[in-house]
Every structure is written in C-alpha cells, then in structure tokens.
Amino acid sequence: PLNEEFAESVGRWAARKGYVLISGNARGADMRAQRACLEAGGAVISVVADDLRRKPHADRIVYLSELDYDAAFSSIRAHSRNRLIHCMGQKVFVAQSGLSGGTWSGTEKNLTKGWSPVFIFEDGTDPVRKLRELGATPIRREEIGLVL
C-alpha cells in the first residue's frame, strides 16, 4: 500500500539526512520505516509497548520503554508511548491513521498541545482530512525532502 511506501520513504530519507528515526515499533508503517532507515545506514529509537527482552540486538537501533524491562504489551502502554514519540522528534510523519487508536490519539494530542509539527500522508481519507483541520500538514511521498 501507498501508506507503507510513504513510511519507507521517510525512513530512507531520515537515514540519508543523518536524522535518527523515532518510531513506535508497531506492525505496518512503523516497522517499514524502521527497516528502511536501518537498511539505508540510519539509526532508530524504537519506543516499544511490550517486553524489551523480545527485541533483537542489532546495530543502530535502541529500544526504549517507559515501564519495566519485562512488562507485557497493553493498549494503555501503546497509547502512553505516543507522547514520547511526538515530543522527541523535530517533526512527526504519519503514514496512516484511523479515527481512533494510538496513532489518532497521539497525533490529535500533539496537534492540540503543539509538541512538534505533524506531516500526514495525503491519502484522501477522513482521518487525514480531520487531522489537517487540527493543523497537520498534508504531504505526498515525493515531497518528503521539502519539509526538513
């Protein structure tokens, strides 16, 4: 899907520019961005919502957790970590969102609190339209290099 291709483009772009990619380590777009960044020689900080013991040791990736080393996954942890992801970055790129869930709530809170600028992949969906109304900047894959 185009949303995951967008995430990969962000990952490669971050690596080429020397930025550290900060990600939530979720399946789909997060993992695709992380992998693309690492394959392009970049570095990743992955803010996880599950057990750190299960994370593979690898060069140029740091896994970060708000809770204990062996704390299990929970949806509360997944939502809570979003403030770290949104606050630690210079800019936030959102590849895809629904109208609920962790990506939505974290992005909505960021836009309300003004933690960091948000760029959202323009896929024509209702969530994108609503996040634009809150202040997110729509972006296409070919525009990534224009925003940083």
VOGU-3710 file (C-alpha; in Angstrom, 3 decimals, decimal comma):
1> plneefaesv> 0,000/0,000/0,000  0,989/3,583/-0,604  0,968/4,430/3,108  3,689/1,889/3,820  5,685/3,076/0,796  5,455/6,570/2,266  6,785/5,239/5,598  9,709/3,569/3,821  10,495/6,822/2,016  10,566/8,676/5,331
11> grwaarkgyv> 12,910/6,040/6,788  15,334/6,207/3,861  15,204/9,985/3,798  15,956/10,232/7,543  18,982/7,967/7,115  20,346/9,946/4,154  19,996/13,220/6,060  21,578/11,875/9,250  18,433/12,079/11,377  17,563/9,450/13,965
21> lisgnargad> 14,161/7,939/13,212  11,887/7,708/16,259  9,202/5,075/15,903  6,588/3,150/17,868  7,743/-0,262/16,587  4,182/-1,179/15,562  3,423/-3,585/12,728  2,955/-1,992/9,328  4,214/1,517/8,655  6,388/1,803/11,793
31> mraqraclea> 8,280/-1,391/11,025  8,644/-0,495/7,350  10,083/2,938/8,220  12,485/1,422/10,755  13,697/-1,250/8,371  14,176/1,229/5,515  16,100/3,602/7,771  18,407/0,859/9,040  18,948/-0,585/5,546  19,941/2,898/4,364
41> ggavisvvad> 22,551/3,137/7,153  20,500/5,233/9,576  19,727/4,900/13,264  16,427/4,265/15,059  14,986/4,848/18,510  12,051/2,495/18,883  9,630/3,319/21,712  8,001/-0,022/22,466  4,793/-1,028/24,235  5,865/-4,567/25,057
51> dlrrkphadr> 8,580/-6,749/26,581  12,082/-5,459/25,828  13,548/-8,944/26,267  11,943/-9,969/22,964  13,697/-7,277/20,950  16,644/-8,418/18,839  20,051/-6,940/19,459  21,109/-5,000/16,377  23,405/-2,172/15,411  21,994/1,361/15,201
61> ivylseldyd> 18,697/0,643/16,990  17,818/1,457/20,578  14,644/0,117/22,135  13,078/2,362/24,757  10,298/1,545/27,206  8,517/3,634/29,814  7,940/0,623/32,054  9,846/-2,356/33,367  12,158/-4,301/31,112  9,835/-7,287/31,061
71> aafssirahs> 6,441/-5,517/31,085  3,936/-7,095/28,718  2,096/-5,325/25,920  -1,016/-3,370/26,777  -3,110/-0,881/24,861  -2,573/1,610/27,690  1,185/1,374/27,141  0,726/1,743/23,385  -1,261/4,953/23,842  1,041/6,308/26,544
81> rnrlihcmgq> 4,215/5,953/24,473  2,817/8,255/21,796  3,718/11,386/23,747  7,357/10,279/23,753  7,306/9,652/20,009  5,679/13,013/19,309  7,784/15,017/21,792  11,200/13,569/20,945  11,115/14,341/17,247  11,717/17,588/15,391
91> kvfvaqsgls> 8,873/16,671/13,075  6,339/13,854/13,015  5,376/11,943/9,882  2,124/9,993/9,991  1,751/7,382/7,266  -1,787/6,307/8,154  -4,397/6,764/10,850  -7,909/5,737/11,697  -10,367/7,901/13,625  -9,443/6,113/16,853
101> ggtwsgtekn> -6,500/4,187/18,242  -2,973/5,095/19,212  -1,889/6,919/16,072  -5,027/9,044/16,082  -4,934/9,900/19,801  -1,206/10,648/19,827  -1,392/12,831/16,736  -4,506/14,653/17,914  -2,874/15,375/21,281  0,329/16,569/19,607
111> ltkgwspvfi> -1,615/18,963/17,387  -3,631/20,229/20,357  -0,567/20,699/22,589  1,787/21,875/19,827  4,630/19,491/20,652  6,018/19,178/17,121  4,907/19,820/13,537  2,924/16,958/12,003  3,079/15,924/8,351  0,475/13,396/7,296
121> fedgtdpvrk> 0,466/11,298/4,152  -2,291/12,630/1,925  -4,357/9,550/1,172  -7,745/11,257/0,896  -9,272/9,559/3,947  -11,493/11,141/6,624  -8,820/10,831/9,347  -6,360/12,761/7,171  -8,953/15,459/6,497  -9,720/15,779/10,216
131> lrelgatpir> -6,047/15,898/11,197  -5,496/18,596/8,566  -8,310/20,581/10,214  -6,403/20,279/13,505  -3,224/21,616/11,894  -1,413/18,663/10,295  0,292/19,436/7,002  -0,620/17,076/4,163  2,340/15,643/2,283  2,902/13,302/-0,634
141> reeiglvl> 5,808/10,864/-0,802  7,728/12,937/-3,350  7,553/15,997/-1,035  9,397/14,481/1,952  12,678/16,222/1,143  10,940/19,610/1,054  9,810/19,707/4,685  13,056/19,366/6,646
//
